Amino acid sequence: MNSGRWISLVCSALLLFSRPGVPVSAAEKGYNPRTDRAVRYSLPTTEKKIALTFDDGPLPGKTEAILDVLRENGVRATFFMIGSQVEENPELAKRVGDEGHEIGNHTFTHDGIRTKTKKELCREIEKTEAAIAEACGKKTLLFRPPTGWCSATVSAAAKENGYEIVMWSVDTEDWQGRSAEKIISTVLKTVRPGAIILMHDGIYRKSHTAEALSVLIPRLREEGYEFVTAGELIEAAMTEE
């Protein structure tokens, strides 16, 4: 790369991080989400408890398939819902809650989390909270930032609204359309007591998540794992502290 092109790229990056309202990187602000007690990646527990979590729904066709597998196996999970999706599919969102699953907040639009101000993020959280309350009659205090982007600004917005941030320790990458076999292999290789497993019900391409779940749930039970919601996992870990 020539020197002129390199200088141009550096200047562009500096301008991005100096623009008002654009959160700088975690390193620049001295913020590390791994040391933030309001951010959960996994939970320290001596018990073999794990949480299944699903992002980006509710989405017709995909959410129902996952709910059917969970119901057949008697498993409760946590669904981090996008507010606009809840407004578009209120009956489906209601079914999630009616079947005993925990609901989390995943912003209203899922867009631009890296560039939003705290005020804008609070609005996203509040709009989603209102949509969930309207459709499901439930209040949630769990928040997952889209793409897993957690800056000091994101953390501050979540805390201001009384939320704990729930990330994950096992990423199935199912949103890429991975085969059921690859999803299953990833989970079995990386799962540990206290794990939070990331999956998606809001996948617009062909999804193999429900298919993988139908195999994973019995296999993990055979290994002695108990399925709980993310909120229950947090409570269990706090009890052991």
Secondary structure, 3 states (H helix, E strand, C coil): CCHHHHHHHHHHHHHHHHCCCCCCCHHHHCCCHHHCCCEECCCCCCCCEEEEEEECCCCCCHHHHHHHHHHHHCCCCEEEECHHHHHHCHHHHHHHHHCCCEEEECCCCCCCCCCCCHHHHHHHHHHHHHHHHHHHCCCCCEECCHHHCCCHHHHHHHHHCCCEEECCCEECCHHHCCCHHHHHHHHHHHCCCCCEEEEECCCCCCCCHHHHHHHHHHHHHHCCCEEECHHHHHHHHHHHC
